[in-house]
Amino acid sequence: MKMDKTKKIVYSSFFIALGIIIPMLFHTIKNFGRAFLPMHIPVLLGGFILGPYFGLLVGLITPFLSSILTGMPPIFPVGIIMFFELSTYGFVSGLFYNKLKQNEIITLTSAMIIGRIIAALVVAVLVYGFGAKMPNPFTYIKMAVIVGLPGIAIQVILIPILVLSLKRTRILHETN
């Protein structure tokens, strides 16, 4: 049975709320947010569960709303970068998993790589197009990956387990 639009909106709201609340907990300890990437998990799950379009919306709305409500991420430049990166995560995870029927690992890896490529392109536009005072795109992504390794490891372990668990409970089957 397919999930109707109303259910998708409710689930989207749930993932957006998680994407705001979970990082608030991590930001109580300095640099934990940058290391553990807590906003990424609800957005990636949103793509897996809701498909590409609602996944994209979760990725667009979450960093923007979090920035307005909590000040994290700061809207410029990190919020703008995350706006594009996370919307890519939501869209790609939804596209690969629900439309292209890829497995959890290929979907997750693809979303993470493509999202970081988009982040690098946004950094390039900010640095070279608008003169933002920040590292060049290659250095920015390298630093983001190195600092975010604990979060990347958690995502690689946790997200496939959660998706497989949701499949078993039939929640995931409702979305397709």
N, C-alpha and C positions, 0 to 999 in steps of 0.2 A: 504494500500500500504506500503510495506517495504521500509525502508530507505536504500539507497545504500551505499557502502563503502565510496565513495567520500563525501557524506553528513555527514557520521559519523566522518570522519576525520576533516571536517570543524567544526562540533559541538564540537568535542574533543578539537580542537584548541581554540575555544571560551571559553570552561570551564577552560582550562589551563590558558588562559589569565585572566579570572576572578579570578582564584585561585592565581594569582600573584598580580593583581592590587588591589583587595579588601583588602588583608592583608596589603599592603603598606599604605593604608589609615588608617587602624586600628593601625598600628605600629607608627603613628605619636604621639600617646598618650601612655605613658609608661604602659606596661602590658595589654593593651587592646587586643592585639593579643592572649595572653594566656587566657584571660577571655572570649573573644567572639568567638574564633575559626573560624575566617573568611575563612580560606582555606578549611575547611571541607564542607561547603555548596556547592560550585561548584563541588566538587568531588562526593558528594552524589547525587546531581542532575544529574551529568554525568552518574552515574550508572543507575539511574532510567530511563533516557531518551535513553541512548546508549546501554544498556545491559551490561553483565558482563565483556566481554573482552575489550571493549573500556573504560568502567568504570575503570577497572584495570589499563589500560594505562594512563588515566587521573590522577589516584591516584599515579602512579609511577612517572610520568613526572613532575607534578605540584610542589611538594616540592623540588625536585632536581633542576629544572630550577629556581625556586624562590630563592633557596640558592645561585646559581651561579650569578643570576642577581641582587639580592637585599641584599644578606648576611643573609636573614631570610628565613627559620630557619637556625641557624648555622649548618653546615653539620654534626658535631659530638658534642654531641650524638643525639641532638633533630632531626636533619634532617634524620638520619638513622632510628630513631624510627618512624617518620612521614611517611617516604618512605613506610614502611611496613603497618603501621596503615591505611593510606589513600588509598593505593592500595587495602587493604582489604575492606574498605568502598565502593569503587567503584565497586569491584567485587561482594560483597555480596548484595549490593542494586540492582545491575543489575540482579543477579541470582534470588534473592527472588521475585523481582517484575515482571521481564520479563519471566523467565523460570518456576518458581514455582508458579507464579500467586498469590502471597500474597498481602494483602492490604498495603496501604502506611505506616500505623503505625507499623504493624508487620515487614515490610521490614526495615524501618528506625531503629526501636529498635534493631532488629537483627544485622544490619550492625554496629551500634554503640557499641553494646556489644562485638561482635566478633572482631571488630577492636581494641577495648581496650584490649581484651585478647591477641591478636597478639602483641600489643604494650608491654604488660607485659612480654611476652615471649622474645621479642627482648631486653628489659631491662635486663632480666635474663641472656641472652647470653652476653650482654655487661659487666654486673657487674661480673658475676661468670666465664665467659669464657675469657674475655679480661681485667678484672680488672679495668673497668671504675669506676671513682670516682663519683658515683651518688647514690641516694637512692635505696634500694632494690625494686624489682618489685611491691610488694603490696603497699608500701609507695608511690612510683612514681605514680601509677594509682590512688590511693586515692587522692593525691595532685592534679593530673591533673583533676580529676572529680570535686573536690571541687572548684578549681580555675576556671575551665571551665563551672561551672553551668549556668552562664548567656548565654554562647554560646550554651550549650545543650538545654536550654529552647527555645532559638531562633530557633534552628534546629527543635525541636519537633513541634513548632507552624508553622514556615515558610515553611518548605519543603513539608509537606502534602498539604498546601494551593497552593504552586507553582505547584506541580505535578497535583493536581486536575484541576487547571486553564489550564495547558498545555493539559490535557486530553480534556477539553472542546473546546480548540482551534484546536484540532486535531493534534497538533505537536507531542504529545506523541504516537498517534496511528501510525504515520509513522515509528516509530522505531521498532516495533515488527514484 
